[in-house]
């Protein structure tokens, strides 16, 4: 049995896949398997992996019969994993040479259910100023600590401080299988959010390391980037709904799950989803920079911050006035 199973969903990433897989092959920690889940792309990604597999038997390729999406591909990888631990890696990212060794050492020393590494984002196109700025703000940095036990009392605080991304974390396979943890079984984005809530609802013990482990690529053509465009906001809302409904269904069927679900519904991290429909629409149609002022639950006034450092006040959607904002407000 391999100690670590690295799960990499693969779909149309021929530009990045070799760098990704070689970063795993070159790990100082050698006792691992690399499970590449072919999600039926149309490029040469799988051929590149097949060539790499000729020289290293640790690479395994699992084929889907049709494109199913990132979340189901990860589920397939988990079902095939033979390692004591599971590590998710996106196919356009890569990991630094000692990442798995440091995570493995930490999880063994602390007997945690999972361990998180810090990460650093970088722009796929260094000439794209907006992409570079986005990358600079996307680092996930942790201070190293041992054995933090999630409880109902600290659950909301944990949700606010711990990143929801699945990658960059080394999970104990027994913890995942004992709790029947899976991602949503459809092609929805924001799948990490639902998996994150399911994991935390199991009240795990986790640890962190301050070392940078994952180099996270920000690219304009990624699914998440495209979902941020205004024309896709309706689709974004539907995906969020599917993911949250799936997570809450899992949580509420667990012992003590109703209490955990209630904490999530009231939390600052995810409570917005469970508010009244108009609040949900304001957040995802007009954007996160809207401020809502309500009287008797009726949204009378909204304040929207504009890109040119101005704000517009609206009453029931009708522009009332414009004014400049001091930078300190933003």
C-alpha positions in Angstrom: 0.0 0.0 0.0 1.2 3.5 -0.9 1.3 6.0 1.9 -0.1 9.0 -0.1 -2.5 9.0 -3.0 -2.3 12.2 -5.1 -5.5 12.8 -7.0 -5.3 14.9 -10.2 -8.5 15.4 -12.3 -7.4 16.0 -16.0 -9.4 17.9 -18.5 -7.9 20.0 -21.4 -4.7 21.0 -19.6 -2.0 19.9 -22.1 -0.2 23.2 -21.5 0.2 22.6 -17.7 -0.1 18.8 -17.0 3.6 17.9 -17.5 4.7 20.5 -15.0 2.0 19.4 -12.6 2.8 15.7 -12.7 6.6 16.2 -12.6 6.2 18.3 -9.5 4.8 15.2 -7.8 7.3 12.7 -9.3 10.1 14.9 -8.0 8.8 15.0 -4.4 11.3 14.1 -1.7 8.6 11.8 -0.3 8.6 8.8 -2.7 6.0 6.4 -1.3 3.1 7.6 -3.3 0.7 6.9 -6.2 -0.5 9.5 -8.7 -4.1 8.9 -9.8 -4.9 10.9 -12.9 -8.6 10.9 -13.7 -9.3 11.4 -17.4 -12.4 13.5 -17.6 -12.7 13.1 -21.4 -11.0 16.3 -22.7 -10.2 16.9 -26.4 -6.5 17.8 -26.2 -3.3 15.8 -25.7 -3.3 15.8 -21.9 -3.7 12.1 -21.5 -1.1 11.3 -24.1 1.4 13.4 -22.2 0.6 11.5 -19.0 0.9 8.2 -20.8 4.4 9.1 -21.9 5.3 10.0 -18.3 3.8 6.8 -17.0 6.2 4.7 -19.2 9.0 5.8 -16.9 7.2 5.7 -13.6 4.8 3.1 -12.5 3.5 5.3 -9.7 1.3 7.0 -12.3 -2.2 5.5 -12.8 -4.8 6.7 -15.3 -8.5 6.2 -14.6 -10.8 6.9 -17.5 -14.3 8.4 -17.3 -16.6 7.3 -20.1 -17.9 10.9 -20.5 -17.1 14.3 -19.2 -18.5 14.6 -15.6 -16.7 17.6 -14.1 -14.1 18.3 -11.4 -16.1 17.1 -8.4 -17.0 13.7 -9.8 -13.4 13.2 -11.0 -12.2 13.7 -7.5 -14.7 11.3 -6.2 -13.5 8.7 -8.7 -9.9 9.3 -7.5 -10.9 8.8 -3.9 -12.7 5.6 -4.7 -9.6 4.2 -6.4 -7.1 5.5 -3.8 -5.0 2.9 -2.0 -2.9 5.2 0.1 -3.2 5.9 3.8 -3.5 9.6 3.0 -5.1 11.6 0.1 -3.9 14.8 -1.4 -5.8 16.7 -4.1 -3.9 18.7 -6.7 -5.4 20.7 -9.6 -3.9 19.9 -13.0 -2.8 23.5 -13.7 -1.0 23.9 -10.4 2.2 22.4 -9.0 3.7 21.6 -5.7 7.2 22.4 -4.3 9.6 19.5 -3.8 9.3 18.9 -0.1 5.5 19.6 0.2 4.3 16.0 0.7 7.2 15.1 3.1 6.4 18.1 5.4 2.6 17.4 5.3 3.2 13.7 6.0 5.6 14.4 8.9 3.1 16.8 10.4 0.1 14.5 10.2 2.0 11.6 11.6 3.4 13.7 14.5 0.0 15.2 15.4 -2.3 12.3 14.5 -4.6 14.9 12.8 -7.4 14.1 10.4 -5.9 16.5 7.9 -3.1 19.0 7.6 -3.1 22.3 5.6 -0.1 23.8 3.8 0.2 27.4 2.8 0.1 28.3 -0.8 1.2 31.0 -3.2 -0.7 32.2 -6.3 0.9 33.3 -9.5 -0.5 34.8 -12.8 -0.5 32.5 -15.8 0.2 35.6 -17.9 2.6 37.9 -16.1 1.9 40.7 -18.5 -1.8 40.8 -17.5 -1.8 43.5 -14.7 -5.2 42.6 -13.4 -4.3 38.9 -13.2 -1.1 39.7 -11.4 -3.0 41.9 -8.9 -5.5 39.1 -8.3 -2.7 36.6 -7.8 -1.0 38.9 -5.2 -4.2 38.8 -3.1 -4.8 35.1 -3.4 -2.1 33.6 -1.1 -3.2 31.2 1.6 -0.8 31.7 4.5 -1.0 29.8 7.8 0.9 29.9 11.0 2.0 26.4 11.9 0.1 24.9 14.8 -0.8 21.5 16.1 -4.1 19.7 16.7 -6.9 22.2 16.5 -10.1 20.4 17.4 -13.2 21.7 15.6 -16.3 21.8 17.9 -19.7 23.3 17.7 -18.5 26.2 19.8 -15.6 27.2 17.4 -17.1 26.0 14.1 -18.1 29.5 12.8 -14.6 30.9 13.7 -13.0 27.9 11.9 -15.1 28.5 8.8 -14.0 32.1 8.6 -10.3 31.4 9.0 -9.7 28.1 7.3 -9.6 28.1 3.5 -12.4 26.1 1.8 -10.1 24.8 -1.0 -9.6 21.0 -1.1 -6.1 21.2 -2.6 -3.1 21.8 -0.4 -4.5 19.6 2.4 -3.3 16.1 3.3 -6.4 14.1 4.4 -6.3 10.8 6.4 -8.0 8.3 4.1 -9.7 6.5 7.1 -11.2 9.8 8.1 -12.7 10.3 4.6 -14.0 6.8 4.3 -15.3 6.4 7.8 -17.4 9.6 7.3 -18.4 8.7 3.7 -17.1 12.1 2.5 -17.6 12.9 -1.2 -17.8 16.0 -3.4 -21.1 16.9 -5.0 -21.8 14.4 -7.7 -22.4 16.8 -10.6 -20.5 19.3 -12.7 -20.9 22.2 -10.4 -18.3 24.9 -9.6 -17.7 25.9 -6.0 -17.6 22.2 -5.2 -14.8 22.9 -2.6 -17.2 24.9 -0.5 -19.6 22.0 0.0 -16.8 19.5 0.7 -15.3 21.9 3.2 -18.5 22.1 5.1 -19.0 18.4 5.1 -15.4 17.9 6.5 -15.9 20.5 9.2 -19.3 19.0 10.2 -17.4 15.8 11.2 -15.6 17.9 13.8 -12.1 16.9 12.8 -8.7 17.6 14.4 -6.5 19.4 12.0 -3.0 21.0 11.9 -1.3 23.5 9.6 2.2 24.2 8.4 3.5 27.6 7.5 5.6 26.3 4.5 4.4 27.2 1.0 3.2 23.9 -0.5 1.1 24.6 -3.6 1.8 27.1 -6.4 -1.7 28.1 -7.5 -2.1 29.3 -11.0 -4.5 32.2 -11.7 -5.6 32.1 -15.4 -8.2 34.0 -17.3 -9.6 30.9 -19.0 -10.2 29.0 -15.8 -13.8 27.9 -14.9 -13.8 30.0 -11.7 -12.6 33.1 -13.6 -15.2 32.8 -16.3 -17.9 32.3 -13.7 -17.1 35.7 -12.3 -18.3 37.4 -15.4 -21.7 39.2 -15.1 -23.3 37.1 -17.9 -22.7 34.0 -15.8 -24.1 35.2 -12.5 -27.3 33.3 -12.8 -25.4 30.1 -13.5 -23.2 30.9 -10.5 -26.3 31.2 -8.3 -27.5 27.8 -9.4 -24.2 26.2 -8.8 -23.9 27.7 -5.3 -27.5 26.5 -4.5 -26.7 22.9 -5.7 -23.5 22.7 -3.7 -25.0 24.1 -0.5 -28.1 21.9 -0.7 -25.9 18.9 -1.2 -23.7 19.8 1.8 -26.6 20.5 4.1 -28.4 17.3 3.2 -25.2 15.3 4.1 -24.8 17.3 7.4 -28.4 17.0 8.6 -28.3 13.2 8.2 -25.4 12.9 10.6 -25.7 12.5 14.4 -25.9 16.0 15.8 -26.0 17.4 12.3 -29.0 19.6 12.8 -27.1 21.7 15.3 -24.2 22.0 13.0 -26.5 22.9 10.1 -28.1 25.6 12.2 -24.7 27.1 13.0 -23.8 27.2 9.3 -27.1 28.9 8.4 -26.5 31.6 10.9 -22.8 32.1 10.2 -21.2 35.1 8.7 -19.3 32.8 6.3 -22.3 31.1 4.7 -25.4 32.6 6.3 -26.0 34.9 3.3 -27.2 31.9 1.3 -30.0 31.2 3.7 -31.3 34.8 3.8 -34.5 35.9 2.0 -34.4 35.6 -1.8 -33.9 39.3 -2.5 -30.8 39.4 -0.4 -29.4 36.4 -2.3 -30.2 38.0 -5.6 -28.6 41.4 -4.6 -25.4 39.6 -3.6 -25.0 37.6 -6.8 -26.7 39.8 -9.4 -25.6 43.3 -8.4 -22.4 42.2 -6.7 -20.8 42.0 -3.3 -20.1 45.7 -3.1 -23.8 46.5 -2.6 -24.9 47.6 0.9 -28.5 47.0 1.8 -30.5 49.2 4.2 -33.9 47.7 5.1 -36.9 48.8 7.1 -39.3 46.1 8.2 -37.3 43.7 6.0 -38.0 45.8 2.9 -34.8 46.8 1.0 -35.4 50.5 0.6 -31.9 51.8 -0.1 -28.8 50.3 -1.6 -25.3 51.8 -1.8 -23.2 50.5 -4.7 -19.4 51.2 -4.8 -18.3 52.0 -8.3 -15.0 51.3 -10.0 -14.2 54.9 -10.3 -14.1 55.3 -6.5 -17.6 56.8 -6.4 -20.8 55.5 -4.9 -24.4 55.6 -6.0 -27.3 55.6 -3.6 -30.5 54.0 -4.8 -34.0 53.8 -3.4 -35.8 50.7 -4.7 -33.3 50.6 -7.5 -33.7 54.2 -8.6 -30.4 56.2 -8.6 -30.6 58.9 -6.0 -27.2 60.6 -5.9 -23.5 60.1 -6.6 -20.5 61.1 -4.5 -16.8 60.5 -4.2 -15.4 58.0 -1.6 -12.3 58.4 0.4 -9.9 55.5 -0.2 -10.0 54.6 3.4 -13.6 53.5 3.1 -12.7 50.8 0.6 
